[in-house]
Amino acid sequence: MAIMAADIFGSPNIGVYCLCSDALAIVPAETPEKWIRRFQECLGVDLCATNIGGSRLIGALVTGNSTGIVLPYLARGYEVERIKSMVDLNIAIVEDRKTALGNTILVNDNGAVVDPRFSEKVVRKLSNTFGVEVVKAEIAGMPYVGSFAVATNKGALTHPSVKLEEKEVVEEVLKVRMDSGTVNSGVPYVKAGLIANSQGAVVGFSTTGPELMAITNTLDLQ
């Protein structure tokens, strides 16, 4: 199953609650077992069920690639240990007032684009953790690159208002083709309704047929 539609806690905002890379998927601790099994089957990776800082909003708070995962400073020790017990990756705590790392970082195994407001110290930590070049950039003139796009090692889907020069930067850094689209019946903040890796994708149940086709083609999920 390359792509599937789902809800979580009755919401189609899959990407707000969940995270996945080619190495690991993370979902809230309260996720029903039936969805855990289905997510694992679709994404083809181990799945860790935990909260971050006691919050279910994993996708907004955490991000990573096949080399590393970054968590905000509010992550609790037992939550970090839970992730470490599931996978042997670089795991770093980012000491920054911007805790929504999933909304401000767009990363795959080739590179990362991040909120221009991050300090150079944070950028260096991200680069060391992910093992890739990190470049400051915007999408649609905004710093929320992680919420405005979803990237895998095969493609990237972005907010329809992305500018040509922004698209060129992202494509150069992530080394994949980027196309624009929407999720959940016209929502332009594509991260909200989509998680994906090189093997599969989970979309919000409100995502339409044409949106599904665009996601499938852009992320090369045939």
ABEGO torsion letter per residue (X at the ends): XABBBBBBGGBABAAAABBBBAABBBBBAABBAAAAAAAAAAAGBBBBBBBBGGBABAAAABBEBAABBBBBAABBAAAAAAAAAABBBBBBBBBBABABAAAABBBBAABBBBBAABBAAAAAAAAAAAGBBBBBBBBGGBABAAAABBBBAAEBBBBAABBAAAAAAAAAAAGBBBBBBBBGGGBABAAAABBBBAABBBBBAABBAAAAAAAAAAAGAX
